[in-house]
Amino acid sequence: MKELMRTNDAVLISFVSTLLSEADIDFMVADTNMSVMEGSLGVLPRRVLVAEDEMNKARRILEEAGVGDAIKDAGTS
């Protein structure tokens, strides 16, 4: 799986999760349990990971939904 986006915005993660689920794209949200370590402050970003073969489809869906600016640049690791 590859990182599609990273954010600490819980609303954005919920929206993206709904979009990906409705498009039948397999994904996972990593680092959700880090809030226990950080004290539930929400300062540590969560990562949305998508299967590599569905990355282009996922990017397109997020762009069409108006949240394309949240997508991780392909050139970054």
Number of C-alpha atoms within 10 A of each C-alpha: 14 15 22 22 21 19 18 15 13 13 10 13 18 11 14 20 18 12 16 19 12 9 12 11 16 14 20 16 17 14 13 15 11 16 15 10 9 11 9 11 11 16 13 17 17 21 20 22 18 23 16 12 10 15 18 12 14 24 20 12 17 19 14 10 12 10 14 14 10 16 17 17 11 8 5 6 7
